[in-house]
Amino acid sequence: MARRNRIFLAMDRARPVAVAAFLAGAAAWPAAAQPDQSRMLPSLVLPPAAATEPQGFEAMMRAGDTAMVRGDILRARTLYEQAAAIHPRSAAAAIAAGKTYDPNLLPAFGAGPGLADRDRARSWYGRARAIGDPAAAALQEALRQGP
């Protein structure tokens, strides 16, 4: 019972700080109240070590993921291609860009056939394969076999 009272007491003491921070905006939150980056959902295409990538790369890839899931293929394509431009050794960016052209994958995202380009998908997958990603070979093979 005493431990329980201490927890409530601690919560009551922290409450004015939390309310003041809420009213002042997110910048005023104590460090302990900042969002925990480790609890964020993982990216659809980024490897876990993406934190060491160039500035803006991870945000661009995540924005591409969001656009892809929403069915905005052209926006996702632009973001993934920009990410590949700022980090040319990223197989994840190359594969993600390739998927925005892949006629085997685009229907799953509600995209019409006009957005597909087998040659450009093959080119992006080839780039990822040259970087050393083994998944690119399987994607190229599936592309070769067709739908």
SVG drawing of the C-alpha trace seen along z (x, -y; Angstrom):
<svg xmlns="http://www.w3.org/2000/svg" viewBox="-7 -28 35 45">
<polyline fill="none" stroke="black" stroke-width="0.4" points="0.0,0.0 2.8,-2.4 4.5,-1.8 1.2,-2.5 0.8,-5.8 4.4,-6.7 3.5,-6.1 0.4,-8.3 2.4,-11.0 5.1,-10.9 2.4,-11.1 0.8,-14.1 4.1,-15.9 4.8,-15.4 1.4,-16.4 1.9,-20.2 5.1,-19.8 3.2,-17.7 0.3,-20.2 2.6,-23.2 4.6,-21.4 1.4,-20.5 0.2,-24.1 3.6,-25.4 4.0,-22.9 6.1,-19.8 9.5,-21.6 8.9,-22.2 8.4,-18.5 11.0,-17.0 13.4,-14.6 11.8,-11.6 8.4,-12.6 9.8,-12.8 8.5,-10.1 10.6,-7.0 12.2,-6.4 12.7,-2.7 8.9,-2.3 8.2,-3.7 6.9,-1.2 9.7,0.2 9.9,-0.9 8.6,1.3 11.9,1.3 14.6,-0.1 17.0,2.2 17.3,1.6 20.7,-0.1 19.2,-3.0 20.0,-5.5 23.6,-5.7 22.4,-6.8 22.8,-10.3 20.6,-13.0 17.1,-13.0 17.4,-9.5 15.4,-7.7 12.6,-10.4 12.4,-10.2 12.1,-6.4 9.5,-6.5 7.5,-9.1 7.8,-6.9 6.5,-3.9 3.5,-6.0 2.8,-7.2 3.1,-3.6 0.6,-2.2 -1.8,-5.0 -1.6,-4.1 0.2,-7.3 2.7,-5.5 4.0,-8.6 4.8,-10.3 6.4,-7.1 8.4,-6.8 9.7,-10.3 10.7,-9.9 12.4,-6.6 14.3,-7.9 15.4,-11.0 16.5,-8.7 18.5,-6.6 20.1,-9.8 21.3,-11.0 22.5,-7.5 23.5,-5.7 24.8,-2.6 21.4,-1.9 20.0,1.3 16.8,0.6 16.2,-2.6 16.9,-0.9 14.5,2.0 11.8,-0.4 12.1,-2.5 12.0,0.6 8.8,1.7 7.1,-1.5 7.6,-0.3 7.0,3.4 3.9,4.6 3.7,7.7 3.5,5.6 1.6,2.4 -1.8,4.0 -1.5,4.9 -1.4,1.1 -4.3,0.3 -2.3,-1.2 -3.4,-1.0 -1.3,0.6 -0.2,-2.8 2.3,-3.3 4.2,0.0 7.5,0.0 9.1,3.4 12.4,2.1 12.8,-0.6 11.9,1.9 14.5,4.3 17.1,1.4 16.4,0.5 16.5,4.2 19.8,4.6 21.2,1.6 20.3,3.2 21.7,6.5 25.0,4.8 25.1,3.3 24.8,6.8 21.2,7.3 20.2,11.0 16.5,10.1 17.0,8.2 17.8,11.4 14.4,12.9 12.6,9.7 14.3,9.7 13.4,13.3 9.8,12.7 9.8,9.8 11.2,11.9 8.5,14.5 5.8,12.0 2.4,11.9"/>
</svg>
